[in-house]
Amino acid sequence: MQLDTLIKNGVVATATDTFASDIGIAGGKIVAIAQSLPAESARQVLDAKGRYVIPGGIDVHTHLDMPFGGTTSADDFESGTIAAAFGGTTTLIDFAIQY
C-alpha cells in the first residue's frame, strides 16, 4: 500500500483510548493505524515522537467579523476559517451576539 504521509511514533488519542501508534494517510484519509508501519511505503514521513496525534478540534465560541465597541474583530469568516484549518480546528461555531 502506497501512503502519501506516514506519521510515526505518535501517541494516538481517540474518543475511548490512548496508545502508541503509526498512522498512514492516502488520498487525504487515514487508511492504516498500526504499531509499526514501514517508512518506505510513504512519500512523506513525519516523526511525532513525544507528541499526541488527535482528531481535528472543534471551537464552539469564535468571534469572526464581529462588531464590538465601534470596531470589528480582526478575522472575518474567510481568514478565520483558514487560520482554524491550519491550526487543526476542523469545525467552528461563531458567537451569536445577543442584542
N, C-alpha and C positions, 0 to 999 in steps of 0.2 A: 504494500500500500504506500503510495507516494503522498507525503504530507507537505502542505505549504509551510506550516510552522509547527515546531515542536517545543513545548515548554517543559523543561526538565527540572527535576529536583525540587519542585514546589510542594507546599502543603496545601492541599485542596480542601476547601470548606464548602460543604453542601448544606442543605436545609436540615440534615439529620446527622452528619458525620464530619470528621476532620481526619485526613490521612495523607501520608507522603505518597506522591504520585507524579507521573508524567502525563501531559495532555497533548494529543495530536489533533491538529486542525487542518482541514482541507475544504476548499470551496466556501470559506467563511463559517464553517460549522465544526463543532467538536465531533470527531469521528472515533477517537480512542482515548481511553483513560486506563492506564496500567502502571504498575510499579516501575517498569523499565521498558521504554520504547527505544528502538535503535536510532541514533542520531543520523546515520547515513540515509534514513528514509525521508529526511526532511530537507527542504530548500533553505530554511532558516531555523536556527536553534537558539532559544532564549534560556538562559540559566536563571532559575527562580530560587536558587538555594537561599534558605533563610527567609523566604517570603511566602506570604499566603497568596493563593490563586482563588479568587472568589467570583461569583457571577456578577453581572453588572448591577450597579447600585440604583436606588430609587430615591430621588429628592422630592419630598412631598410639600415643601414650603419654599418656593422661589419667588423672587421679585423681579420679573422681567418687564421692561418697558413700563414701569410703574411710576405714576406721578406722585410726588410727595413734597410738601412744603415749597411749592413753586418750582421744583426741579423734576427731573425724570431719572430713574435708575440708569446706570451706565450700560447695562446689557439690554439689548432688545431680544426678541424671540429668535432671530437668526443667530446672532453672535452668542447668545446664552446657551442655545441648544448645541451649537458646535463645540463650545467650551466644555459643556457637560459630557458630550460623547468622547472627547479627547481625554477627559478625566475618568472615564469608566462608568459614568452615570448613563443608564440606558433609558430612564423614564423620569420625567419631571412633571410636577403639578404646580402651576403658578398660583400665587396667593390671590384670593378674591377680596378686593377692597370692600369693606363694609361702610357704606355712607350713612 
